[in-house]
Amino acid sequence: MDIIFINDLRVETVIGVNDWERKTRQTVSIDLELSCDCKKAAVSDAIKDTLNYKLVSKRVTAFVEESDFQLVETLAENIGRLLLDEFACEWLRVRVNKAGALRGARDVGVVIERGERR
């Protein structure tokens, strides 16, 4: 299994349970790892033969900007479902980081893995 990754994709969204969080957009940082078979693309050198990370990034960004979840867990789960449904990957890891959410900690968030890793 090969992995295509995107690290520190920063997106502004409404996220949180507090009243002020429901009114103020915050930046979340998203790391993605998606399974992919890169052999065909390595031989052909053609973008059509691989998982296009630019399309993945644009789709996740649009989805997160429009979202309105309270929990980072819910956001991560929905990003994972979106990627499994719309892109040809069998396994993924999604990390959502909400920096500044916990006093004294640099960042806090959740990591989920979905699908079957081969």
C-alpha positions in Angstrom: 0.0 0.0 0.0 1.2 3.4 -1.0 0.1 6.6 0.9 -0.5 10.1 -0.4 -0.4 12.6 2.4 -1.3 16.2 3.0 -0.1 17.8 6.2 -1.2 21.0 7.9 -4.1 21.9 5.6 -5.4 25.0 7.4 -9.1 25.8 7.1 -11.3 28.3 8.9 -14.6 26.9 10.1 -17.2 27.0 12.9 -16.2 24.4 15.5 -16.8 24.2 19.2 -19.4 23.9 21.9 -19.1 27.3 23.6 -21.4 30.2 22.6 -18.5 32.3 21.3 -17.2 29.4 19.2 -20.6 29.2 17.4 -20.1 32.8 16.3 -16.4 32.9 15.5 -14.6 31.0 12.8 -11.5 29.2 14.0 -8.6 27.7 12.1 -8.3 23.9 12.2 -5.2 22.0 10.9 -5.9 18.8 9.0 -3.5 16.0 8.2 -4.6 13.4 5.7 -3.1 10.0 4.7 -4.9 8.1 1.9 -4.1 4.7 0.5 -3.2 4.6 -3.1 -1.5 2.4 -5.6 1.2 4.7 -7.1 2.8 2.1 -9.4 0.7 2.9 -12.5 1.3 6.7 -12.1 5.0 6.1 -11.5 5.3 4.4 -14.8 2.9 6.6 -16.8 3.9 9.9 -15.1 0.3 11.0 -15.6 -1.9 12.6 -13.0 -4.9 10.6 -14.2 -3.3 7.5 -12.8 -3.0 8.6 -9.2 -4.9 10.2 -6.4 -4.9 13.9 -7.2 -4.0 15.6 -3.9 -5.0 19.0 -5.3 -8.5 17.8 -5.8 -8.6 16.1 -2.4 -7.3 19.4 -0.8 -9.9 21.5 -2.6 -12.8 19.2 -1.7 -11.8 18.9 2.0 -11.3 22.7 2.2 -14.7 23.4 0.7 -16.4 20.9 3.0 -14.8 22.1 6.2 -15.4 25.8 5.4 -19.1 25.0 5.0 -19.3 22.8 8.1 -20.8 23.7 11.4 -19.9 20.9 13.9 -19.4 21.1 17.6 -16.9 18.4 18.0 -13.6 17.7 16.2 -14.5 14.0 16.4 -17.6 14.7 14.2 -15.6 16.8 11.8 -12.9 14.1 11.4 -15.5 11.4 10.9 -17.3 13.4 8.2 -14.0 14.2 6.4 -13.2 10.5 6.4 -16.6 9.5 5.1 -16.4 12.1 2.3 -12.9 10.9 1.2 -13.9 7.2 1.2 -17.0 8.0 -0.8 -15.6 10.3 -3.3 -12.0 9.2 -3.9 -10.5 5.8 -4.7 -8.9 4.9 -1.4 -9.5 1.9 0.8 -7.8 3.2 3.9 -7.3 6.7 5.4 -6.1 8.5 8.5 -7.5 11.9 9.3 -6.0 14.1 12.0 -7.9 17.3 13.0 -6.0 19.7 15.2 -7.7 22.6 17.0 -4.8 24.6 18.2 -5.4 26.7 21.3 -8.4 24.7 22.5 -6.8 23.7 25.7 -4.9 26.1 28.0 -1.4 24.9 28.5 -1.3 22.6 25.5 0.1 23.6 22.1 -2.7 21.7 20.3 -5.4 19.2 20.8 -7.5 17.1 18.4 -8.4 13.7 17.2 -6.9 11.0 14.8 -9.2 8.5 13.1 -8.4 5.6 10.8 -11.1 4.2 8.5 -11.1 1.5 5.9 -8.8 -1.5 5.5 -5.1 -1.1 5.5 -3.3 -3.6 3.2 
